[in-house]
Amino acid sequence: MPSFHDFARGLRLLGIARERPVIAHASLSAFGQVNGGAETVLGGLLAAFNSVVMPAFTYKTMITPEAGPPDNGITYGSGRDHNRMAEFFTPDMPVDSTMGVVAEALRRHPKAGRSTHPILSFAGVNAAEILAAQTLREPLAPIQSLAEMDGWVLLLGVDHTSNTSIHYGEKLAERKQFTRWALTPEGIVECPGWPGCSDGFQALASRLEAARRTARVGDGLIQAFPLGAVAAAVGDAIAEDGRALLCQREDCGRCEAVRESLTYP
């Protein structure tokens, strides 16, 4: 049964300087039965690194309007039932369950801060400058801030389909972005810069193999990548093929919209 010491030791074995900030994505269940649960994983992260950031997204705030801009990877008018159940974004709203219990443990940490985007917020400890970079128009700015600090991406028991930093690479490569809407106490707000689908991101793994560092804790694998290397690999893949990293699902409106945005000689 993995313990706090197991996670702290495994993370240190990655050989990353503790002064480097990290953005982490974690699946607790990937490590089997963990002594102490999500708090143990979070404790290991905070023991190994000074600054830890995780996505704290809140999809329950989303609103689907009846109409909007074209080619937006969304079916307008399809969210009436969901709209009725939408909740106002507040800074203490729990993270979406798809983010995992470790992300929620970070949000609840007494020293944690949180950015203010009504859907795509981030939480972090010792990360005020990183979180403050985010705006409504630039939801991925915290990742840019991490990249400028030579930060790292950590995948704890998950693969690249959970790697939000790949979306930052897509933005740098000028891949099509989208617009979504959120319910806030001030009303419904437009949220531009919405990223595409991540279901095809595992295809990036081979390009990042040389940069990858790994450690095993219990039943789970921890992978680490320099954020700059991730962004560069995304840019190279898209430069070679504008359809790179897109998923193959026939019902994926965002990937189809990206394909339709491409022009070929």
C-alpha positions as CSV (number, residue, x, y, z in Angstrom):
1,M,0.0,0.0,0.0
2,P,1.8,3.2,-1.2
3,S,2.5,5.8,1.5
4,F,3.4,9.5,1.6
5,H,7.1,8.5,1.7
6,D,6.7,6.3,-1.4
7,F,5.2,9.2,-3.4
8,A,7.7,11.8,-2.1
9,R,10.6,9.4,-2.9
10,G,9.2,8.5,-6.3
11,L,8.7,12.1,-7.3
12,R,12.2,13.0,-6.1
13,L,13.6,10.2,-8.2
14,L,12.4,12.0,-11.3
15,G,15.4,14.3,-10.8
16,I,13.6,17.6,-11.2
17,A,14.8,20.5,-9.1
18,R,12.2,21.3,-6.4
19,E,12.4,25.0,-7.5
20,R,10.8,24.1,-10.8
21,P,7.0,24.6,-10.8
22,V,4.9,21.7,-11.9
23,I,1.4,21.2,-13.3
24,A,0.1,17.8,-12.3
25,H,-2.7,15.5,-13.4
26,A,-3.5,12.5,-11.2
27,S,-5.6,9.4,-11.0
28,L,-5.7,8.1,-7.4
29,S,-7.1,4.7,-8.4
30,A,-4.1,4.1,-10.8
31,F,-1.9,3.5,-7.7
32,G,-4.1,0.9,-6.1
33,Q,-5.1,1.3,-2.5
34,V,-3.2,4.4,-1.2
35,N,-2.6,4.8,2.5
36,G,-4.3,8.2,3.3
37,G,-5.9,8.6,-0.2
38,A,-5.7,11.8,-2.2
39,E,-4.1,13.8,0.6
40,T,-1.1,11.3,0.5
41,V,-0.5,11.9,-3.2
42,L,-0.9,15.7,-2.7
43,G,1.5,15.6,0.3
44,G,4.1,13.8,-1.8
45,L,3.8,16.5,-4.5
46,L,4.2,19.3,-2.0
47,A,7.1,17.6,-0.4
48,A,8.9,17.3,-3.7
49,F,8.1,20.6,-5.3
50,N,7.8,24.2,-4.1
51,S,5.0,25.1,-6.5
52,V,2.2,22.7,-7.6
53,V,-0.6,23.6,-9.9
54,M,-3.5,21.4,-11.1
55,P,-6.6,22.1,-13.2
56,A,-9.7,22.9,-11.1
57,F,-12.2,23.0,-14.0
58,T,-16.0,23.4,-13.2
59,Y,-18.1,22.2,-16.1
60,K,-21.3,22.5,-14.1
61,T,-21.2,26.3,-14.8
62,M,-21.5,25.9,-18.6
63,I,-24.4,27.2,-20.6
64,T,-25.3,26.2,-24.2
65,P,-27.0,29.1,-26.0
66,E,-29.6,28.8,-28.7
67,A,-27.4,30.4,-31.2
68,G,-23.8,31.6,-31.5
69,P,-20.7,31.9,-33.8
70,P,-20.5,29.3,-36.6
71,D,-18.0,26.4,-36.8
72,N,-17.8,26.4,-33.0
73,G,-17.8,22.6,-32.4
74,I,-21.1,22.8,-30.5
75,T,-24.8,22.0,-31.2
76,Y,-26.7,25.2,-30.2
77,G,-30.0,24.7,-28.5
78,S,-29.0,21.2,-27.3
79,G,-28.3,22.1,-23.6
80,R,-31.7,23.2,-22.3
81,D,-31.9,20.4,-19.6
82,H,-28.2,21.0,-18.6
83,N,-28.8,24.8,-18.6
84,R,-31.5,24.4,-16.0
85,M,-29.1,22.5,-13.7
86,A,-26.2,24.9,-14.3
87,E,-24.7,26.5,-11.2
88,F,-23.1,29.9,-10.6
89,F,-19.3,29.8,-10.4
90,T,-17.9,30.6,-7.0
91,P,-14.3,30.4,-5.9
92,D,-15.2,27.6,-3.4
93,M,-17.0,25.4,-6.0
94,P,-15.6,21.9,-6.0
95,V,-13.6,20.9,-9.1
96,D,-15.4,18.7,-11.6
97,S,-15.2,15.0,-10.8
98,T,-13.3,14.3,-14.0
99,M,-10.4,16.2,-12.6
100,G,-9.9,13.6,-9.9
101,V,-9.9,13.7,-6.1
102,V,-6.3,14.8,-5.9
103,A,-7.2,18.0,-7.7
104,E,-10.0,18.6,-5.3
105,A,-7.6,17.9,-2.4
106,L,-5.3,20.6,-3.7
107,R,-8.2,23.1,-4.1
108,R,-9.1,22.5,-0.5
109,H,-5.6,22.8,0.8
110,P,-5.3,25.7,3.3
111,K,-2.4,27.3,1.4
112,A,-4.0,26.9,-2.0
113,G,-5.1,29.7,-4.3
114,R,-7.4,29.5,-7.3
115,S,-7.7,31.5,-10.5
116,T,-11.1,33.0,-11.3
117,H,-12.0,31.6,-14.8
118,P,-15.7,30.4,-14.4
119,I,-15.0,27.1,-16.2
120,L,-11.2,26.6,-16.6
121,S,-9.8,27.7,-13.3
122,F,-6.5,26.3,-11.9
123,A,-5.6,25.8,-8.2
124,G,-2.1,25.8,-6.8
125,V,0.1,26.1,-3.8
126,N,2.9,28.8,-3.8
127,A,1.7,29.7,-7.3
128,A,0.1,33.1,-7.0
129,E,1.9,34.6,-10.0
130,I,1.1,31.6,-12.2
131,L,-2.6,31.7,-11.3
132,A,-2.8,35.5,-11.7
133,A,-1.8,35.2,-15.3
134,Q,-5.2,33.8,-16.3
135,T,-7.8,36.0,-17.8
136,L,-11.2,35.3,-19.3
137,R,-9.7,35.7,-22.8
138,E,-6.6,33.7,-22.0
139,P,-7.6,30.7,-20.0
140,L,-4.3,28.9,-20.7
141,A,-2.1,31.7,-19.5
142,P,-1.1,29.8,-16.3
143,I,0.5,27.2,-18.5
144,Q,2.3,29.9,-20.4
145,S,3.6,31.2,-17.1
146,L,4.7,27.8,-16.1
147,A,6.5,27.3,-19.4
148,E,8.3,30.7,-18.9
149,M,9.5,29.4,-15.5
150,D,10.9,26.2,-17.1
151,G,8.1,24.2,-15.5
152,W,7.3,20.5,-15.8
153,V,4.2,18.4,-16.6
154,L,3.5,15.5,-14.3
155,L,1.2,12.6,-15.3
156,L,0.4,10.5,-12.2
157,G,-1.3,7.4,-13.4
158,V,-2.8,9.1,-16.4
159,D,-1.7,9.5,-20.1
160,H,-1.5,12.4,-22.4
161,T,-5.3,12.6,-22.9
162,S,-5.3,14.3,-19.5
163,N,-2.3,16.6,-20.4
164,T,-3.8,20.1,-20.5
165,S,-0.5,21.6,-21.5
166,I,-0.9,20.0,-25.0
167,H,-3.8,22.5,-25.5
168,Y,-1.3,25.3,-24.8
169,G,0.9,23.8,-27.6
170,E,-2.1,23.8,-29.9
171,K,-2.7,27.5,-29.2
172,L,1.0,28.3,-29.9
173,A,0.6,26.4,-33.2
174,E,-2.4,28.6,-34.0
175,R,-4.9,25.7,-34.0
176,K,-8.5,26.8,-34.1
177,Q,-9.9,27.7,-30.7
178,F,-13.6,27.8,-29.6
179,T,-16.0,29.8,-27.5
180,R,-18.1,28.6,-24.6
181,W,-20.4,30.3,-22.0
182,A,-20.6,30.2,-18.2
183,L,-23.1,31.2,-15.6
184,T,-21.7,33.6,-13.0
185,P,-23.2,35.8,-10.3
186,E,-22.8,38.7,-12.8
187,G,-24.7,36.8,-15.5
188,I,-23.8,34.6,-18.5
189,V,-20.3,35.4,-19.7
190,E,-18.6,34.5,-23.0
191,C,-15.4,32.4,-22.6
192,P,-13.2,32.6,-25.7
193,G,-10.0,30.6,-26.1
194,W,-11.7,27.3,-25.4
195,P,-9.4,24.4,-26.4
196,G,-10.2,21.5,-28.6
197,C,-10.7,17.8,-27.9
198,S,-7.9,15.8,-26.1
199,D,-9.0,12.3,-27.0
200,G,-6.2,12.0,-29.6
201,F,-3.4,13.4,-27.5
202,Q,-1.8,10.0,-26.7
203,A,-0.4,10.1,-30.2
204,L,2.2,12.6,-28.9
205,A,3.8,10.0,-26.7
206,S,6.4,8.8,-29.2
207,R,7.6,12.3,-29.9
208,L,8.2,12.9,-26.2
209,E,9.9,9.6,-25.3
210,A,13.4,11.1,-25.3
211,A,12.3,13.8,-22.8
212,R,10.3,11.5,-20.6
213,R,11.3,10.7,-17.0
214,T,9.5,8.0,-15.0
215,A,9.0,6.6,-11.6
216,R,6.8,3.8,-10.3
217,V,4.8,4.0,-7.1
218,G,2.6,1.1,-6.1
219,D,0.6,0.0,-9.1
220,G,1.0,3.3,-10.9
221,L,3.4,5.1,-13.2
222,I,4.5,8.7,-12.8
223,Q,5.7,10.4,-16.0
224,A,7.3,13.8,-16.2
225,F,8.0,16.1,-19.2
226,P,9.5,19.5,-19.5
227,L,6.7,21.8,-20.5
228,G,8.8,23.4,-23.2
229,A,9.4,20.1,-24.8
230,V,5.7,19.3,-24.8
231,A,4.8,22.6,-26.5
232,A,7.6,22.1,-29.1
233,A,6.5,18.5,-29.8
234,V,2.9,19.7,-30.4
235,G,4.1,22.4,-32.7
236,D,6.2,20.0,-34.7
237,A,3.4,17.5,-35.0
238,I,0.9,20.1,-36.3
239,A,3.5,21.6,-38.7
240,E,3.9,18.2,-40.3
241,D,0.2,17.4,-40.4
242,G,-2.5,19.9,-39.5
243,R,-4.7,17.0,-38.4
244,A,-2.2,15.7,-35.9
245,L,-3.6,14.8,-32.4
246,L,-7.2,15.0,-33.5
247,C,-9.5,12.2,-32.4
248,Q,-11.3,9.9,-34.8
249,R,-14.8,10.0,-33.2
250,E,-17.4,10.8,-35.8
251,D,-19.4,12.7,-33.3
252,C,-16.6,15.1,-32.2
253,G,-17.6,18.5,-33.3
254,R,-14.5,20.2,-32.2
255,C,-12.1,17.9,-34.1
256,E,-14.3,18.1,-37.2
257,A,-14.3,21.9,-36.9
258,V,-10.5,21.9,-36.8
259,R,-10.3,19.7,-39.9
260,E,-12.7,22.0,-41.7
261,S,-10.6,25.0,-40.8
262,L,-7.6,23.6,-42.6
263,T,-6.7,24.6,-46.1
264,Y,-4.6,22.4,-48.4
265,P,-3.1,23.2,-51.8
